[in-house]
Amino acid sequence: MADNEIIEAKTETQPEVIVEEKVEIPSEDVQTKSEEITSKPKIKKARKPKETKEKVIKVEKPLPDFRTNLKLFGKWPINVEVRDLGLKPYINLAAVQVPYSAGRAIKKQFWKSKKSIIERLSAKLMVTGHKGKKHYWTSNVNTGKSSTQFKVLLNAFSAIEKKTGKNPVEVLFRAIEACAPREGIATIEYGGVRYPKAADLAPQRRIDLCLRWIVQGAFLASLKGKKHMQDALADEIIATAAGDAKATAMSKKTDLERQAAASR
């Protein structure tokens, strides 16, 4: 009897464990939405046709008379023919009365071709003392306002007109065509040794060298009160246009081309 009592006590102490599982019943709204989604067929949207843009052809309007008839400093016309076809695209012949662009042509590297050639000459007047990478002579007397350089150009062009009886702009172009070098030197380093090699010069480089040499020759001629700058510039331009070997620009051109011929 005692054993039976013990067994009954053990069974009473172990209650049954009931696990309740929670099942979420979808609401009627969710069921209807899911049924609608499954029931609706997928409709592909039609693509819009690509809009074809019409090409607009810009027609350059002819300049008015007051623009084409402008004269440099109100005296000399600029519509001069450039004979050197290699330099023609890089010489701006736009009619201007005062060649001053306020730095519009310095945004990109080679936009200086868009500047007037007279303005490029006046810019070179501000740094005439530069010779290579060093200051050969100080050029502080020429730096300053652009109006100072315009006065030098105006007086120089008036002197050219008196001496030659020609348009000074045309004389300047003939000087540029005469002294622009066609061949230069490029330094090549091979095995730690540098040696020169002849190379053709770009048109931009040809014009820059010519303007630099003309202004340097005029500056050296006017150094220490020998001449006024405008007279020295006029003489240098006239001599260069005539192909005079004594002109500084012509002598520098022959020296550079002789070195290039020797290093071919």
C-alpha positions in Angstrom: 0.0 0.0 0.0 2.8 2.4 0.7 4.2 1.9 -2.7 0.9 2.7 -4.4 0.6 5.9 -2.4 4.1 7.0 -3.5 3.3 6.4 -7.1 0.1 8.4 -6.9 1.9 11.3 -5.2 4.5 11.4 -8.0 1.8 11.5 -10.6 0.0 14.3 -8.8 3.2 16.4 -8.6 3.8 16.4 -12.4 1.1 18.6 -14.0 0.5 18.5 -17.7 2.2 21.3 -19.7 0.0 22.8 -22.5 1.8 24.9 -25.2 -0.4 27.5 -26.8 0.6 28.5 -30.4 -0.4 32.0 -31.5 -1.7 32.1 -35.0 -2.2 35.5 -36.6 -5.3 35.6 -38.6 -5.1 38.2 -41.4 -7.7 40.8 -41.3 -10.2 41.2 -44.1 -8.6 44.4 -45.4 -5.2 42.7 -45.8 -6.8 39.8 -47.6 -8.7 42.0 -50.0 -5.6 44.0 -50.8 -3.5 40.9 -51.5 -6.3 39.6 -53.7 -6.5 42.8 -55.6 -2.7 42.9 -56.2 -2.7 39.3 -57.4 -5.7 39.9 -59.6 -4.5 43.1 -61.3 -2.5 42.4 -64.5 0.8 44.3 -64.9 0.4 47.0 -67.5 3.6 48.2 -69.2 3.8 52.0 -69.7 4.4 53.1 -73.2 7.7 54.9 -73.8 7.5 58.5 -74.9 9.0 59.1 -78.3 12.4 60.9 -78.2 12.1 64.6 -79.0 14.2 65.5 -82.0 15.9 68.8 -81.5 16.2 70.9 -84.5 19.7 72.0 -85.3 20.0 75.8 -85.1 22.4 77.2 -87.6 23.9 80.4 -86.3 24.4 82.9 -89.1 27.0 85.6 -88.3 25.7 89.0 -88.8 27.8 91.4 -90.7 29.4 94.0 -88.4 28.0 97.5 -88.6 29.9 100.2 -90.4 31.2 101.9 -87.3 33.0 98.6 -86.4 34.5 97.9 -89.7 35.7 101.4 -90.2 37.4 101.8 -86.8 41.0 103.0 -87.0 43.8 102.4 -84.6 44.0 105.4 -82.3 41.6 107.0 -84.7 44.3 107.4 -87.4 45.4 104.2 -89.1 43.3 101.3 -90.6 44.1 97.8 -89.5 42.7 95.9 -92.6 46.2 94.9 -93.8 47.0 91.7 -95.7 49.2 89.2 -94.0 51.4 87.5 -96.6 52.8 84.7 -94.4 50.0 82.1 -94.4 51.5 80.3 -91.4 51.1 83.3 -89.2 47.8 84.6 -90.6 45.5 82.5 -88.3 47.4 83.8 -85.2 47.4 87.5 -86.0 44.2 89.2 -84.9 43.2 91.9 -87.4 40.0 93.0 -85.6 39.3 96.7 -86.1 39.8 98.4 -82.7 40.4 102.0 -81.8 42.2 101.3 -78.5 43.8 97.8 -78.3 42.8 96.9 -74.7 40.9 93.7 -73.8 41.2 93.9 -70.0 42.6 90.3 -69.8 39.8 88.5 -71.5 42.2 86.3 -73.5 44.1 84.8 -70.5 41.5 82.2 -69.4 43.0 79.5 -71.6 46.6 78.9 -72.7 46.6 79.8 -76.3 43.9 82.4 -76.3 46.4 85.2 -76.8 45.8 84.8 -80.5 42.5 86.4 -79.9 44.1 89.6 -78.6 45.0 92.4 -81.0 48.6 92.2 -82.3 49.0 95.8 -81.2 48.0 94.9 -77.7 50.5 92.1 -77.6 53.2 94.5 -78.7 52.2 96.9 -75.9 52.3 94.0 -73.4 55.9 93.2 -74.5 56.9 96.8 -73.8 56.3 96.2 -70.1 58.9 93.5 -69.8 61.5 94.6 -72.3 64.4 93.9 -70.0 63.9 90.1 -69.9 66.6 88.3 -71.7 66.1 84.5 -71.4 65.4 83.5 -67.8 67.2 86.5 -66.2 66.8 90.2 -66.2 69.5 91.4 -68.6 68.5 95.0 -67.9 65.9 96.3 -65.5 62.7 97.3 -67.3 61.0 99.1 -64.4 60.9 102.3 -66.4 58.5 100.7 -68.9 56.2 99.0 -66.5 53.1 100.7 -65.1 49.9 101.9 -66.7 48.9 100.6 -70.1 48.2 104.2 -71.1 52.0 104.8 -70.9 52.6 102.1 -73.4 49.9 103.4 -75.7 51.6 106.8 -75.8 54.9 105.1 -76.8 53.1 103.2 -79.6 51.2 106.3 -80.8 54.4 108.3 -81.0 56.3 105.4 -82.6 53.7 104.8 -85.3 53.6 108.6 -86.1 57.3 108.5 -86.5 57.1 105.5 -88.8 54.5 107.2 -90.9 56.6 110.3 -91.3 59.8 108.4 -92.3 58.2 105.8 -94.6 55.0 107.4 -95.8 53.2 104.1 -95.2 50.6 102.7 -92.8 52.6 101.9 -89.7 50.4 98.8 -89.0 51.5 97.4 -92.4 55.2 98.1 -91.6 54.8 96.3 -88.3 53.3 93.2 -90.1 56.2 93.2 -92.6 58.6 93.3 -89.7 56.9 90.4 -88.0 57.0 88.3 -91.2 60.6 89.1 -91.7 62.0 88.3 -88.3 59.8 85.4 -87.3 62.2 82.4 -87.1 61.0 79.2 -88.7 63.4 76.8 -86.9 64.6 76.7 -83.4 66.3 74.4 -80.8 64.9 71.9 -78.4 67.1 70.6 -75.6 67.1 66.8 -75.3 68.5 64.9 -72.3 69.8 61.4 -72.9 71.9 59.4 -70.5 72.4 62.5 -68.3 73.8 64.5 -71.1 71.9 67.4 -72.7 72.4 68.3 -76.3 70.4 70.6 -78.7 68.2 69.3 -81.5 66.7 71.3 -84.3 62.9 71.6 -84.2 60.2 73.5 -86.2 58.7 76.4 -84.3 55.0 76.8 -83.8 53.4 80.0 -85.2 52.5 81.3 -81.7 56.2 80.9 -80.7 57.4 82.6 -83.9 55.3 85.7 -83.2 56.2 85.9 -79.5 59.9 85.7 -80.3 59.7 88.4 -83.0 57.8 90.8 -80.8 60.2 90.2 -77.9 63.3 90.8 -80.1 61.9 94.0 -81.6 61.1 95.5 -78.2 64.5 94.4 -76.7 66.4 96.0 -79.5 64.4 99.3 -79.0 65.0 99.2 -75.3 68.8 98.6 -75.6 69.0 101.5 -78.2 67.2 103.8 -75.8 69.2 102.8 -72.7 70.9 105.5 -70.7 69.2 108.3 -72.6 70.6 107.6 -76.0 67.2 107.9 -77.7 63.6 108.2 -76.7 61.8 104.9 -76.5 59.3 105.8 -79.3 62.1 106.8 -81.7 64.1 103.7 -80.9 61.0 101.5 -81.4 60.2 103.2 -84.7 63.8 102.7 -86.0 63.8 99.1 -85.0 60.5 98.3 -86.7 61.6 100.0 -89.9 65.0 98.3 -90.0 63.4 94.9 -89.3 60.8 95.3 -92.0 63.5 96.2 -94.5 65.5 93.1 -93.6 68.5 95.1 -92.3 71.1 92.7 -90.7 72.0 95.4 -88.2 68.6 95.2 -86.6 68.5 93.3 -83.3 65.5 91.2 -84.3 67.1 90.1 -87.6 70.5 89.3 -86.0 68.8 87.2 -83.3 66.8 85.4 -86.0 69.9 84.5 -88.0 71.7 83.3 -84.9 68.9 81.0 -83.9 68.5 79.5 -87.3 72.2 79.0 -87.7 72.3 77.1 -84.4 69.4 75.0 -85.5 71.1 74.2 -88.8 74.2 73.1 -86.9 72.3 70.8 -84.6 70.3 68.8 -87.1 
